[in-house]
């Protein structure tokens, strides 16, 4: 894929806040790398990701007998 195709695909895959982070970038081949680096620097916080996953696991409801029949 060319960089501009990657940028189109990236934009189509995002929504909400992540999409807003790169919405003002002009759609050019040169801006794909900038968009990618912007998202990585904002969202690649491994400690926060781990905390979020652990919290999700801890907040799971108990599985009750015959719960698949509901």
C-alpha positions in Angstrom: 0.0 0.0 0.0 1.2 3.5 -0.7 1.4 6.0 2.2 -1.7 7.9 1.0 -3.7 4.6 0.9 -2.5 3.8 4.4 -3.6 7.2 5.6 -7.1 6.7 4.0 -7.3 3.3 5.7 -6.1 4.6 9.0 -8.7 7.4 9.0 -11.5 5.0 8.1 -10.5 2.8 11.0 -10.7 5.5 13.6 -13.5 7.1 15.5 -14.1 9.5 18.4 -11.0 11.0 20.0 -8.3 9.1 18.0 -10.0 10.3 14.8 -10.0 13.9 16.1 -6.3 13.7 16.7 -5.5 13.5 13.0 -8.6 15.0 11.4 -6.9 18.3 10.6 -4.0 16.7 8.8 -4.1 17.2 5.0 -4.6 14.0 3.2 -1.1 13.6 1.6 1.4 10.8 1.4 3.8 12.7 3.6 1.2 13.0 6.4 0.7 9.3 6.9 3.9 9.0 8.9 3.0 12.1 11.0 -0.5 10.8 11.7 0.9 7.4 12.8 3.5 9.0 15.1 0.9 11.3 16.6 -1.4 8.4 17.5 1.5 6.2 18.8 2.8 8.9 21.0 -0.7 9.6 22.4 -2.0 6.1 22.9 1.0 3.7 23.3 1.1 4.0 27.1 1.8 0.4 28.1 1.2 1.0 31.8 -2.2 2.6 31.2 -3.1 -0.2 28.8 -2.2 -2.9 31.3 -4.2 -1.1 34.0 -7.2 -0.8 31.7 -7.1 -4.5 30.9 -6.7 -5.6 34.5 -9.6 -3.4 35.5 -11.8 -4.9 32.8 -10.9 -8.4 34.0 -11.6 -7.5 37.7 -15.0 -6.0 36.8 -16.2 -9.1 35.0 -19.5 -10.4 36.4 -19.5 -13.8 38.0 -20.5 -16.7 35.8 -23.6 -18.4 37.1 -24.6 -22.0 36.5 -26.6 -22.4 33.2 -25.8 -18.8 32.3 -25.5 -19.7 28.6 -29.2 -20.6 28.5 -30.4 -17.1 29.5 
